[in-house]
Amino acid sequence: MVGSHEFYLGYAVSRRKLLCLDAGHYHPTEVVSDKISAVLSHLDEILLHVSRGVRWDSDHVVILSDELVAIAQELVRGDYLGRVHIGLDFFDASINRVAAWVIGTRCMIKALLLAFLEPITTLRKLEADQDYTARLALLEELKTLPFRCGLGRVLPEN
């Protein structure tokens, strides 16, 4: 990917083009999850090329990383799934490509499931009520709850 994010964003916005955010091609201190809501405030839709940036090799197979979960949370929390096209990278010359595709697809689905298990209604209510302390406490508690407990049973929606 030659060029800069700012140039591509400006071009896409000025010409109403579909922008591609490629998770594997940003500086190591930048993450795509932080860019999604900002970009969608100016464009109707975006394309996400979900991959794993490995700086020393070509291994981009999607894994269940903190950033993948953050991307899924941003999509679900912002209600952006209808506006985002998700494409996955499965290239790695050292492993079976079908296995890479299956592993990456399952990881994306798991990340979306984790995001859907969050008590979104409660989080939105806390935000609307400006109860940022309770929101922060809940977001931190969510990080340590078992995935399979069904968050709705532990933290019922209002």
Disulfide bonds with the S-S distance in Angstrom:
none
